[in-house]
Amino acid sequence: MRRVLVDAALVVRNVAGLRQSILDAFEEDDAVTLDLVEEAVDLCGVQLIEAARRQAQAVGKTLSLAHPGEAFRPVLEAAGFLTEASEDDLRFWFHEGSVQ
């Protein structure tokens, strides 16, 4: 498993760098964990993580969060990500249910 330390805010000005870090990590391993240090997040940051998670699933790889993303909850709720969240969604973002 490849761990990517993300110590910058997950906001629009930083998503290009994070995107490249995620792509580079998946070149090295099929399982990538994001260790998100900074709690600041906007919709662009959430969309990038969700897109990376879905793409990883589509190609048989795994993306996970090292820690529950409780700081993301307001953005996820405001953007409608949690309106009909599946068990997998809740497990990914908040580590609810089975261990991630």
C-alpha positions as CSV (number, residue, x, y, z in Angstrom):
1,M,0.0,0.0,0.0
2,R,1.3,3.4,-1.0
3,R,0.6,6.3,1.5
4,V,0.3,9.8,0.2
5,L,0.8,12.6,2.8
6,V,-1.4,15.5,1.9
7,D,-0.4,18.5,4.1
8,A,-2.0,21.2,2.0
9,A,-5.6,22.4,2.1
10,L,-7.9,20.4,-0.3
11,V,-9.0,23.5,-2.2
12,V,-9.1,24.5,-5.8
13,R,-5.6,26.0,-5.9
14,N,-4.1,22.7,-4.7
15,V,-6.0,20.0,-6.6
16,A,-3.7,19.8,-9.6
17,G,-0.7,18.9,-7.3
18,L,-2.8,16.4,-5.4
19,R,-4.1,14.9,-8.6
20,Q,-0.6,14.3,-9.8
21,S,0.4,12.8,-6.4
22,I,-2.5,10.3,-6.6
23,L,-1.6,9.4,-10.2
24,D,2.0,8.8,-9.3
25,A,1.1,6.7,-6.3
26,F,-1.2,4.5,-8.4
27,E,1.8,4.0,-10.8
28,E,3.7,2.4,-7.9
29,D,0.9,0.4,-6.2
30,D,-2.7,-0.7,-6.6
31,A,-3.7,0.5,-3.1
32,V,-3.3,4.1,-2.1
33,T,-4.1,5.7,1.2
34,L,-4.4,9.5,1.5
35,D,-3.2,10.8,4.8
36,L,-4.9,14.2,5.0
37,V,-3.3,16.5,7.5
38,E,-5.1,19.7,6.6
39,E,-8.8,19.9,7.4
40,A,-9.6,22.8,5.0
41,V,-11.5,21.5,2.0
42,D,-13.8,22.9,-0.7
43,L,-15.9,21.2,-3.3
44,C,-13.0,20.9,-5.8
45,G,-11.0,18.9,-3.2
46,V,-14.0,16.6,-2.4
47,Q,-14.7,16.1,-6.1
48,L,-11.1,15.2,-6.8
49,I,-11.0,12.5,-4.1
50,E,-14.4,11.1,-5.1
51,A,-13.3,11.0,-8.8
52,A,-10.0,9.3,-7.8
53,R,-11.9,6.7,-5.7
54,R,-14.4,5.9,-8.5
55,Q,-11.6,5.6,-11.1
56,A,-9.6,3.4,-8.8
57,Q,-12.6,1.1,-8.3
58,A,-13.2,1.0,-12.1
59,V,-9.8,-0.3,-12.8
60,G,-9.5,-2.7,-9.8
61,K,-7.5,-0.5,-7.5
62,T,-8.2,0.9,-4.0
63,L,-8.2,4.4,-2.6
64,S,-8.7,4.9,1.1
65,L,-8.4,7.7,3.7
66,A,-6.0,7.2,6.6
67,H,-8.4,8.9,8.9
68,P,-12.2,9.5,8.9
69,G,-13.1,12.7,6.9
70,E,-15.4,14.3,9.5
71,A,-14.0,17.7,8.5
72,F,-15.4,17.1,5.0
73,R,-19.0,16.4,6.2
74,P,-20.3,19.9,5.7
75,V,-19.0,20.1,2.1
76,L,-20.2,16.6,1.3
77,E,-23.7,17.4,2.7
78,A,-24.0,20.8,0.9
79,A,-22.9,19.2,-2.4
80,G,-25.4,16.3,-2.0
81,F,-22.8,13.5,-1.7
82,L,-24.5,12.2,1.4
83,T,-28.1,12.4,0.2
84,E,-28.2,8.8,-0.9
85,A,-24.9,7.7,0.4
86,S,-24.2,3.9,0.2
87,E,-22.6,1.9,2.9
88,D,-19.4,2.0,0.8
89,D,-19.5,5.8,0.7
90,L,-19.9,6.1,4.4
91,R,-17.2,3.6,5.0
92,F,-14.8,5.5,2.7
93,W,-15.4,9.0,4.0
94,F,-16.2,8.4,7.7
95,H,-15.0,4.8,8.3
96,E,-18.5,3.9,9.5
97,G,-19.5,0.3,9.4
98,S,-16.9,-2.3,8.5
99,V,-13.2,-1.4,8.9
100,Q,-11.8,0.3,5.8
